[in-house]
Amino acid sequence: MHRSEERTRDTSATVTIPFKFVSQVTADRVRRRRDLLMFIAAFLGLILIIWGVSFIRQRAYYLSHTYRTDDAMVSGAIAAVTPAETGTVVTVGAQVGSTVHTGQTLVELRRANGVRMRLTSPINGTVIQERATPGEVLPARQPLAQVVDLGKLSITAYVEENHIEDIAAGQSADVTIDAFGGTTFHGKVRRIVLGDDGAPSLTTSGGYANGTVTNTAQRVPVEITLDSYQGHTPYPGESAAVAIYIK
């Protein structure tokens, strides 16, 4: 009976761990966790530094190898429809946005002598402007409609004269059109627009202040063709910005 009680007391005895030992284990864990966090922070910092240096180098390369201008616009061959004689509008056969084909009647007029004449589209394309209203009298030689082939648009960029020697046909270009701000279009320089004398065609651009032209610069129009419209429908006259890769 006495031995049984001793064994019972022995098995129920509590093992006591010194406080100093527990503190040392906890400190080691904290130190290892701190070292791991410092390593991760240093690694992420190194990655950010490498990324930043790479970004700066790429940006510097981009800036030094491109010519950029926001003096650009969407262009297209616009066909104007104009009556040769004064007449009263009888019918209007197409509205703005209508797709038309060559020879399709856009407007029918009645002359003063009662004879009717048809004004037709000279090209296949889309009506981008139409000013005819039934019953309205239209004077001779006043444009009443404009048609353009939206599948044959280009970008006209105006390049400063002192940079035109850097531009050549075939160079790649990135284009943004204000109407589609989130889209970058890709294309190529087709040609430098020449004047009648075979030299680059010059235009003057600049700001105005108190009726006076300021910051006047001679610019040369450069035609850029787009690889695709990326599902958008640009219209002639829309503003654009261009970056031409010159090297």
C-alpha positions as CSV (number, residue, x, y, z in Angstrom):
1,M,0.0,0.0,0.0
2,H,2.8,2.4,0.8
3,R,4.7,1.8,-2.5
4,S,1.5,2.3,-4.5
5,E,1.0,5.7,-3.0
6,E,4.7,6.7,-3.8
7,R,4.2,5.7,-7.4
8,T,1.1,7.7,-7.6
9,R,2.9,10.8,-6.3
10,D,5.8,10.3,-8.7
11,T,3.6,10.2,-11.8
12,S,1.6,13.2,-10.9
13,A,4.7,15.4,-10.2
14,T,5.0,18.7,-12.3
15,V,8.1,19.4,-14.4
16,T,9.2,22.9,-13.8
17,I,11.1,24.7,-16.7
18,P,13.4,27.5,-15.6
19,F,12.1,31.0,-16.6
20,K,15.5,32.0,-17.9
21,F,15.4,29.1,-20.5
22,V,11.9,30.1,-21.7
23,S,13.0,33.7,-22.1
24,Q,16.0,32.6,-24.1
25,V,13.8,30.5,-26.5
26,T,11.4,33.4,-27.0
27,A,14.2,35.8,-27.7
28,D,15.7,33.4,-30.3
29,R,12.4,33.2,-32.1
30,V,11.9,36.9,-32.1
31,R,15.5,37.4,-33.4
32,R,15.0,34.8,-36.2
33,R,11.6,36.4,-37.2
34,R,13.3,39.9,-37.2
35,D,16.2,38.6,-39.4
36,L,13.7,37.0,-41.8
37,L,11.7,40.2,-42.1
38,M,14.9,42.2,-42.6
39,F,16.0,39.8,-45.4
40,I,12.6,40.0,-47.1
41,A,12.6,43.9,-46.9
42,A,16.2,44.0,-48.3
43,F,15.3,41.6,-51.1
44,L,12.2,43.6,-52.0
45,G,14.2,46.9,-51.8
46,L,16.8,45.4,-54.2
47,I,14.1,44.4,-56.6
48,L,12.6,47.9,-56.5
49,I,16.0,49.5,-57.1
50,I,16.6,47.2,-60.1
51,W,13.2,47.9,-61.5
52,G,13.6,51.7,-61.0
53,V,17.0,51.7,-62.8
54,S,15.6,49.6,-65.6
55,F,12.6,51.9,-66.0
56,I,14.8,55.0,-66.0
57,R,17.1,53.5,-68.6
58,Q,14.2,52.5,-70.8
59,R,12.5,55.9,-70.5
60,A,15.8,57.6,-71.3
61,Y,16.2,55.4,-74.4
62,Y,12.6,56.0,-75.4
63,L,13.0,59.8,-75.1
64,S,16.3,59.8,-77.0
65,H,15.1,57.6,-79.8
66,T,11.7,59.2,-80.6
67,Y,10.3,62.4,-81.9
68,R,7.1,63.3,-80.2
69,T,4.4,65.9,-81.0
70,D,0.8,66.5,-80.1
71,D,0.3,68.7,-83.2
72,A,-1.3,65.9,-85.2
73,M,-4.8,64.9,-86.5
74,V,-6.7,62.2,-88.2
75,S,-6.8,62.8,-92.0
76,G,-8.7,61.4,-94.9
77,A,-9.6,62.1,-98.5
78,I,-12.9,64.0,-98.1
79,A,-15.2,64.2,-101.2
80,A,-17.5,67.2,-101.1
81,V,-20.9,67.1,-102.8
82,T,-21.8,70.5,-104.2
83,P,-24.7,71.6,-106.5
84,A,-23.8,73.3,-109.7
85,E,-27.0,75.3,-109.7
86,T,-29.3,76.8,-107.1
87,G,-32.2,74.5,-106.2
88,T,-34.8,73.5,-103.6
89,V,-34.2,70.3,-101.6
90,V,-36.8,67.7,-102.5
91,T,-35.5,64.6,-100.8
92,V,-32.5,63.6,-98.7
93,G,-31.2,60.1,-99.4
94,A,-28.5,59.8,-96.7
95,Q,-27.8,61.1,-93.2
96,V,-24.6,61.6,-91.3
97,G,-23.1,58.2,-90.6
98,S,-24.8,56.5,-93.6
99,T,-22.6,54.2,-95.7
100,V,-23.0,55.0,-99.3
101,H,-21.5,53.8,-102.6
102,T,-20.4,55.6,-105.8
103,G,-23.3,57.0,-107.7
104,Q,-25.8,56.7,-104.8
105,T,-28.2,59.7,-104.6
106,L,-27.6,61.8,-101.5
107,V,-29.9,64.8,-102.3
108,E,-32.4,65.6,-104.9
109,L,-33.0,69.2,-105.9
110,R,-35.6,71.0,-107.9
111,R,-34.4,73.9,-110.1
112,A,-36.3,77.1,-110.6
113,N,-37.7,75.7,-113.9
114,G,-39.1,72.6,-112.2
115,V,-36.5,70.2,-113.5
116,R,-35.0,67.9,-110.9
117,M,-31.3,67.1,-110.4
118,R,-29.7,64.4,-108.3
119,L,-26.5,64.9,-106.3
120,T,-24.7,61.6,-105.9
121,S,-21.7,60.3,-103.9
122,P,-18.5,60.4,-105.9
123,I,-16.9,57.6,-103.8
124,N,-17.7,54.6,-101.6
125,G,-17.6,55.8,-98.0
126,T,-19.4,57.3,-95.1
127,V,-21.3,60.5,-94.9
128,I,-19.6,62.7,-92.3
129,Q,-21.4,65.9,-93.0
130,E,-24.8,66.7,-94.5
131,R,-26.6,70.1,-94.4
132,A,-29.7,69.5,-96.6
133,T,-33.2,69.9,-95.3
134,P,-36.3,69.3,-97.4
135,G,-37.8,72.6,-98.7
136,E,-34.5,74.4,-98.1
137,V,-33.1,76.4,-101.0
138,L,-29.4,75.7,-101.6
139,P,-27.3,78.1,-103.5
140,A,-25.0,76.9,-106.3
141,R,-21.5,75.8,-105.3
142,Q,-22.2,75.5,-101.6
143,P,-21.1,72.2,-100.2
144,L,-24.0,70.3,-98.8
145,A,-22.4,66.9,-97.9
146,Q,-19.0,65.3,-97.3
147,V,-18.1,61.7,-97.8
148,V,-15.0,59.9,-96.7
149,D,-13.7,56.3,-96.9
150,L,-13.1,55.5,-93.2
151,G,-11.0,52.5,-94.3
152,K,-8.3,54.7,-95.8
153,L,-7.6,57.2,-93.0
154,S,-4.1,58.3,-92.0
155,I,-2.5,60.5,-89.3
156,T,-0.9,63.8,-90.3
157,A,1.7,64.9,-87.8
158,Y,3.4,68.3,-88.0
159,V,7.1,68.0,-87.4
160,E,9.3,71.0,-86.6
161,E,11.5,71.9,-89.5
162,N,14.7,71.5,-87.7
163,H,13.8,67.8,-86.9
164,I,12.5,66.8,-90.3
165,E,15.9,65.4,-91.3
166,D,15.4,62.7,-88.5
167,I,12.2,61.5,-90.2
168,A,12.1,58.9,-92.9
169,A,9.5,56.7,-94.6
170,G,9.2,53.3,-92.9
171,Q,9.9,54.4,-89.3
172,S,7.6,53.0,-86.7
173,A,5.2,55.3,-84.8
174,D,2.8,55.1,-81.9
175,V,-0.3,57.2,-82.1
176,T,-3.0,58.2,-79.5
177,I,-6.2,59.8,-80.6
178,D,-8.0,62.1,-78.1
179,A,-11.3,60.4,-78.8
180,F,-9.8,57.0,-77.7
181,G,-7.5,58.1,-74.9
182,G,-6.8,54.6,-73.6
183,T,-5.7,53.1,-76.9
184,T,-2.3,53.3,-78.5
185,F,-2.4,52.7,-82.2
186,H,0.7,51.5,-84.1
187,G,1.7,52.5,-87.6
188,K,4.5,53.6,-89.9
189,V,5.6,56.8,-91.5
190,R,4.4,56.7,-95.1
191,R,5.9,59.9,-96.5
192,I,7.0,63.5,-95.8
193,V,4.5,65.7,-97.6
194,L,6.2,67.7,-100.3
195,G,5.2,71.0,-101.8
196,D,4.9,71.8,-105.5
197,D,8.6,72.5,-105.8
198,G,9.5,69.0,-104.4
199,A,10.7,70.5,-101.1
200,P,9.0,69.7,-97.7
201,S,5.7,71.5,-97.5
202,L,6.0,74.1,-94.6
203,T,3.2,75.3,-92.4
204,T,3.4,77.9,-89.6
205,S,2.0,77.2,-86.2
206,G,2.1,79.1,-82.9
207,G,0.1,80.6,-80.1
208,Y,-1.7,83.9,-80.0
209,A,-1.6,86.5,-77.2
210,N,-3.3,89.9,-77.5
211,G,-3.6,89.4,-81.3
212,T,0.0,88.7,-81.7
213,V,1.5,85.3,-82.9
214,T,3.9,83.8,-80.3
215,N,6.3,80.9,-80.4
216,T,6.0,80.7,-84.2
217,A,7.5,77.5,-85.7
218,Q,7.8,76.1,-89.2
219,R,6.4,72.6,-89.4
220,V,6.4,69.9,-92.0
221,P,3.4,67.6,-92.4
222,V,4.3,63.9,-92.2
223,E,1.8,61.2,-93.2
224,I,1.5,58.1,-90.9
225,T,-0.6,55.0,-91.8
226,L,-2.1,52.9,-89.0
227,D,-1.7,49.1,-88.9
228,S,-5.3,48.8,-87.6
229,Y,-8.0,50.8,-85.9
230,Q,-8.3,48.2,-83.0
231,G,-12.1,48.2,-83.2
232,H,-12.5,52.0,-83.1
233,T,-13.8,54.3,-85.8
234,P,-11.7,57.5,-86.1
235,Y,-13.0,60.5,-88.0
236,P,-11.1,63.1,-90.0
237,G,-10.2,66.1,-87.9
238,E,-9.9,64.3,-84.5
239,S,-6.8,65.5,-82.6
240,A,-3.9,63.0,-82.0
241,A,-0.4,62.7,-80.5
242,V,2.4,60.9,-82.2
243,A,5.7,59.4,-81.2
244,I,8.0,58.5,-84.1
245,Y,10.9,56.1,-83.5
246,I,13.8,57.9,-85.3
247,K,16.7,55.5,-84.4
